[in-house]
Amino acid sequence: MNIGNWKKHGFEFLSIFIAVISAFALNNWNDNRRDNTSEQDAISTRQNPNYRFRMVFKAHRKVREDYYELGSAARAIECC
């Protein structure tokens, strides 16, 4: 192998190495950006004054649905 061949292979290796490292860095940057955006959305949602009202309302509605479901099941058992 002559010197020109080594230079060619060295340049190919360096190019591929830089491309792979750049891809990992870009992926890491995108993951961090997405996590930060999700975190900011969660914080802004929790600071919204209607957030707690909606959560309590959802919980109350679920309890009410379960209560009526149990009541209809109890009535079905009583009639038979």
C-alpha positions, -999 to +999 in steps of 0.1 A: +000+000+000+013+034-009+009+067+009-020+079-014-040+049-005-036+055+032-047+091+028-078+080+009-088+055+036-080+079+064-101+106+048-130+081+043-127+070+080-126+106+092-156+116+071-177+087+083-166+093+119-176+130+117-210+121+101-218+095+129-208+118+157-228+146+141-259+124+138-257+114+175-252+151+185-282+161+165-304+133+179-293+143+215-301+180+208-335+171+194-344+149+224-334+176+248-354+202+229-385+179+229-381+172+266-378+209+274-409+217+253-429+190+270-418+202+304-427+238+296-461+227+284-467+207+316-457+237+338-479+261+319-508+237+321-504+233+359-502+271+364-535+275+345-562+283+370-587+261+353-564+231+354-573+220+389-610+226+382-609+204+352-590+176+371-615+177+400-644+178+375-630+147+357-625+129+389-660+137+401-675+126+368-657+093+370-669+087+406-705+096+395-703+072+365-690+044+388-717+051+413-745+048+387-729+018+372-728+000+406-764+011+412-776-004+380-757-036+387-773-038+422-808-033+407-801-060+382-791-084+409-822-075+431-847-081+404-835-117+397 
